[in-house]
Amino acid sequence: MRILVTGATGFIGSRLTPALAARDHDVAVLTRDADSYDGVADTVYEGDVLDSGSFEQALTDVDTAYYLIHSMGSSDDFAERDRRGARNFREAADEADVERVVYLSGLGEEDDDLSKHLQSRREVEEILSEGAFDLTVLRAAIIIGDGNDSFRIVSQLARRLPLMVTPRWVRNDCQPIAVDDIVAYLVGVAETPETAGATYEVGGPEVLTYEDFLDRTASVAGRPSVIVPVPVLTPRLSTYWVQLTTDVSNDIIRPLVDGLRNEVTAEDRPIRSLLPIELTGYDAAIDRALDGDRTETVGTRVSTKLDGTTPQ
Ligand SMILES: NC(=O)c1ccc[n+]([C@@H]2O[C@H](COP(=O)([O-])OP(=O)(O)OC[C@H]3O[C@@H](n4cnc5c(N)ncnc54)[C@H](OP(=O)(O)O)[C@@H]3O)[C@@H](O)[C@H]2O)c1
């Protein structure tokens, strides 16, 4: 299959590209700076989805395109940029007769006052769904892996603070997933025609609270900590506190901390029935992420998951 990966230099895209190449797909990538791309793709296109005319060539003869772009961190108007980028991409994919687009979105119930970041992810879903191509959407919560900003916040808090005073919503449920498992699902849906046009929720093997997740991360890191949830810690105060403790940029922290108030668990039976990959346990996923998970072997790990698993 001829595949285009957008966001190929990012946390997910940089792992997805070698996983697709390892399965003999013909992979092209899109980046805004081709000179700095150092991945394994057969073809590299330079272009910016916010700049019509600059990126369309990348979609020539493409069967399936992955849309793995977001603008969070670039400025406060990330939602407007993401809206514009998705519209431009949809129009270009239609023009190029792309058959399928796969988009990775965020979990969360729409009637649960979604954070601005999660609302923006859903808005991109809607914009892409208006294309003539078949859209497949995967919705995920925090993805556990080295280099992911949301996991970096969790791991740095867990490792740096012996005592954590946290907002009340650390008791909210979440269902993180290991990056290898997300990549396996992303590859798997493209190779499974029945998933065309469908939306799936994906998650790891357990539902746990953010408090448990911080605890597990601290314990895998060998730095047990005491967590004290307090009702008075506002989103603004918790943002300051995360800014003081971690090295993640403020433009990323604000929307991510805001999203902690949303419960993010997955009804994953539909995807499990089609792709029953063996999900990575949290301790193993955290351990691998803290150890700087080696992306060069992701292709082998993902192929093993896709080919060597038995239905549950
Ligand atoms: N990470 C998570 O925990 C998580 C959880 C759920 C869903 N997701 C979703 O997964 C997708 C990928 O996330 P990620 O964590 O891999 O993001 P990331 O590491 O921040 O990478 C974002 C990518 O977007 C590309 N990009 C940004 N603006 C662009 C533009 N105007 N034109 C072309 N490319 C542009 C960047 O490529 P260049 O700089 O090379 O141009 C970069 O590779 C997003 O849709 C995100 O919402 C992520």
The ligand as an SDF file (V2000), in Angstrom:
LIG
                    3D

 48 52  0  0  0  0  0  0  0  0999 V2000
    0.6730   12.0730   22.4070 N   0  0  0  0  0  0  0  0  0  0  0  0
   -0.4500   11.6690   23.0070 C   0  0  0  0  0  0  0  0  0  0  0  0
   -0.4720   11.2980   24.2090 O   0  0  0  0  0  0  0  0  0  0  0  0
   -1.7140   11.6350   22.2100 C   0  0  0  0  0  0  0  0  0  0  0  0
   -2.8720   11.1120   22.8040 C   0  0  0  0  0  0  0  0  0  0  0  0
   -4.0490   11.0720   22.0410 C   0  0  0  0  0  0  0  0  0  0  0  0
   -4.0540   11.5440   20.7400 C   0  0  0  0  0  0  0  0  0  0  0  0
   -2.8980   12.0640   20.2090 N   0  0  0  0  0  0  0  0  0  0  0  0
   -2.9600   12.5860   18.8270 C   0  0  0  0  0  0  0  0  0  0  0  0
   -1.9700   11.9870   18.0260 O   0  0  0  0  0  0  0  0  0  0  0  0
   -1.5680   12.8880   17.0030 C   0  0  0  0  0  0  0  0  0  0  0  0
   -0.0520   12.9790   16.9870 C   0  0  0  0  0  0  0  0  0  0  0  0
    0.3930   13.4230   18.2550 O   0  0  0  0  0  0  0  0  0  0  0  0
    1.9320   13.4610   18.6610 P   0  0  0  0  0  0  0  0  0  0  0  0
    1.9620   13.3340   20.1420 O   0  0  0  0  0  0  0  0  0  0  0  0
    2.7250   12.5350   17.8290 O   0  0  0  0  0  0  0  0  0  0  0  0
    2.2960   14.9690   18.2730 O   0  0  0  0  0  0  0  0  0  0  0  0
    3.7340   15.6780   18.1840 P   0  0  0  0  0  0  0  0  0  0  0  0
    4.8160   14.8230   18.6830 O   0  0  0  0  0  0  0  0  0  0  0  0
    3.5690   17.0240   18.8240 O   0  0  0  0  0  0  0  0  0  0  0  0
    3.9280   15.8770   16.6150 O   0  0  0  0  0  0  0  0  0  0  0  0
    3.0940   16.7480   15.8990 C   0  0  0  0  0  0  0  0  0  0  0  0
    3.5010   16.6940   14.4440 C   0  0  0  0  0  0  0  0  0  0  0  0
    2.6720   17.6000   13.7230 O   0  0  0  0  0  0  0  0  0  0  0  0
    3.4260   18.1020   12.6450 C   0  0  0  0  0  0  0  0  0  0  0  0
    2.8570   19.4140   12.3010 N   0  0  0  0  0  0  0  0  0  0  0  0
    2.4550   20.3910   13.1730 C   0  0  0  0  0  0  0  0  0  0  0  0
    1.9520   21.4320   12.4860 N   0  0  0  0  0  0  0  0  0  0  0  0
    2.0340   21.0930   11.1720 C   0  0  0  0  0  0  0  0  0  0  0  0
    1.6610   21.7610    9.9840 C   0  0  0  0  0  0  0  0  0  0  0  0
    1.1180   23.0000   10.0220 N   0  0  0  0  0  0  0  0  0  0  0  0
    1.8760   21.1410    8.7860 N   0  0  0  0  0  0  0  0  0  0  0  0
    2.4300   19.9170    8.7330 C   0  0  0  0  0  0  0  0  0  0  0  0
    2.8050   19.2200    9.8480 N   0  0  0  0  0  0  0  0  0  0  0  0
    2.6000   19.8160   11.0460 C   0  0  0  0  0  0  0  0  0  0  0  0
    4.8520   18.2200   13.1530 C   0  0  0  0  0  0  0  0  0  0  0  0
    5.7220   17.9580   12.0730 O   0  0  0  0  0  0  0  0  0  0  0  0
    6.9420   18.9190   11.5960 P   0  0  0  0  0  0  0  0  0  0  0  0
    7.3300   19.7690   12.7720 O   0  0  0  0  0  0  0  0  0  0  0  0
    8.0120   17.9700   11.1580 O   0  0  0  0  0  0  0  0  0  0  0  0
    6.3830   19.6920   10.4640 O   0  0  0  0  0  0  0  0  0  0  0  0
    4.9320   17.0680   14.1690 C   0  0  0  0  0  0  0  0  0  0  0  0
    5.5670   15.9530   13.6090 O   0  0  0  0  0  0  0  0  0  0  0  0
   -2.2910   14.2100   17.2880 C   0  0  0  0  0  0  0  0  0  0  0  0
   -3.4580   14.2420   16.5000 O   0  0  0  0  0  0  0  0  0  0  0  0
   -2.6590   14.0800   18.7570 C   0  0  0  0  0  0  0  0  0  0  0  0
   -3.7770   14.8420   19.1130 O   0  0  0  0  0  0  0  0  0  0  0  0
   -1.7280   12.1130   20.8950 C   0  0  0  0  0  0  0  0  0  0  0  0
  1  2  1  0
  2  3  2  0
  2  4  1  0
  4  5  1  0
  4 48  2  0
  5  6  2  0
  6  7  1  0
  7  8  2  0
  8  9  1  0
  8 48  1  0
  9 10  1  0
  9 46  1  0
 10 11  1  0
 11 12  1  0
 11 44  1  0
 12 13  1  0
 13 14  1  0
 14 15  2  0
 14 16  1  0
 14 17  1  0
 17 18  1  0
 18 19  2  0
 18 20  1  0
 18 21  1  0
 21 22  1  0
 22 23  1  0
 23 24  1  0
 23 42  1  0
 24 25  1  0
 25 26  1  0
 25 36  1  0
 26 27  1  0
 26 35  1  0
 27 28  2  0
 28 29  1  0
 29 30  1  0
 29 35  2  0
 30 31  1  0
 30 32  2  0
 32 33  1  0
 33 34  2  0
 34 35  1  0
 36 37  1  0
 36 42  1  0
 37 38  1  0
 38 39  2  0
 38 40  1  0
 38 41  1  0
 42 43  1  0
 44 45  1  0
 44 46  1  0
 46 47  1  0
M  CHG  2   8   1  16  -1
M  END
$$$$
